[in-house]
Amino acid sequence: MTTNANTSRTPDTAGATKMSTSGSTKGSAPGSAPGAAAAPPTTPGVSVATRDVHLSFGSNHVLRGIDLDVQAASTTCVIGPSGSGKSTLLRVVNRLLEPDSGDVLLDGRSVLADDPDRLRQRVGMVFQHFNLFPHKTVRDNITLGLTRLRGLPKDVAAEQALVQLDRVGLRHKADVRPGTLSGGQQQRVAIARALAMQPEVMLFDEATSALDPELVKGVLATMSDLAAGGMTMLVVTHEMGFARSVADQVLFMDRGVVVESGSPGAVFEDAHSDRLRRFLSQVL
């Protein structure tokens, strides 16, 4: 739940817990990541919160007192028009940007004084663009962080890379260069790279927006599998179907504030604010 929203509602039971056909208590998009093996257990998720977060770039007040609560092992989707501060919020959570004021908490403890590199091992992030090293193999793109940041031996890192590539259905691509993969495959490699660090939280910044429409499904299936496995996730997305079926909570942001929040059913079917109703009329 958010506490600074103009309209904020406690997620109702029907909207907050969605059953898949397999009996999972988390919803999932149709299908799984193509070729994916059964997902290994995720690192236990932790709760994420922000308290009265403000951030300005010069005279542009981008975040205006954001209060956010993402429960452990839950998925929160953030929707809203371009320029509303959604991506900036994610960057504040893993401290790619430092807030002017306010606080960021994991499991109820402030992380603003923590070493940023150690924090980013706990909070994985997947961006719109894949940011893979084109001159390295898929496997090497994943092992780089494991050897340099976590200090793992190369053989152990290589094995962990294969485990995560299995998870996203791309083990057979371990020894190729990213340039030989489709955009959707490259984004799934980026997800595997983030998961290899064994994060407690995953942030997704419009992870499908740079993909051709036919490539989106595999990435969304991978994200849905993570949600079903109990990963704590904060997802900025324009994929309204994903938000409806997978999220436990949906936030609508505009002009740097959370305008409305609640369960997917409440936000999509019973919007209270005129601004959210106008937005939904354009995207649904």
Secondary structure, 3 states (H helix, E strand, C coil): CCCCCCEECCCCHHHHCCCCCCCCCCCCCCCCCCCCCCCCCCCCCCCEEEEEEEEEECCEEEEEEEEEEECCCCEEEEECCCCCCHHHHHHHHCCCCCCCEEEEEECCEECCCCCHHHHHHHEEEECCCCCCCCCCCHHHHHHHHHHHCCCCCHHHHHHHHHHHHHHCCCHHHCCCCHHHCCHHHHHHHHHHHHHHCCCCEEEEECCCCCCCHHHHHHHHHHHHHHHHCCCEEEEECCCHHHHHHHCCEEEEEECCEEEEEECHHHHHHCCCCHHHHHHHHHHC
